[in-house]
């Protein structure tokens, strides 16, 4: 039996990233979750824009948002909810992947604020 020595080289730079990680506030193409700090109801959504932009819309300007409607319908919820109630669940590279992941998280978690008013029934024959 003979012993063979195998040498494998690598570069130190391969062990470290030369880019700083993005702060979560400026991440985009994400699936996120809102959890009310007062009553614990939740919402799952997706956005291709910066996370902090979507958070501000939910809390302050998007009057059609279920999160906005929920927080503005109860003073305790309004007072207790802020950007800390939002978390990133997943990321995706394409809008299609983002929609699929959002749908899967909604199916798995069944958040109270994701009430679907209308949907198409899709069947494969």
C-alpha positions, 0 to 999 in steps of 0.5 A: 500500500502506498500513501499519496499526499494530495495538496489543495490550495485556496486563497484567503479571500475565498474564506471571507466576503469582501462586501458588507451585509445589507442592513435589513431595512434596505433589503428588497425582493423579500417575503415579510411578516407583521405580528401585532405587538398588542393582539398577536394577529399577523400578516404575510406579504412580499415586496420588491422594494426596500423593506423600510419603504413597505413598513412605512406604507403599512404603518402610515400611508397605505390606507388599503393595507390590512396592516394599516386598517388593523393598527388604525382600528384599535388605539392599543394596536396603533400605540404598540406597533412599529417597525419592530413588529416586522420581520423578513421570512425569506428572499427570492431572485425573481418576482415569480419566486417571490409570489410562490414563496409568499403563497407558501408562507400564507398557506403554512401560517394562515395569518389572520390579516391575509383574508382573500376576498376573491381568488381563481380556482386553478385545476390541472386536468 
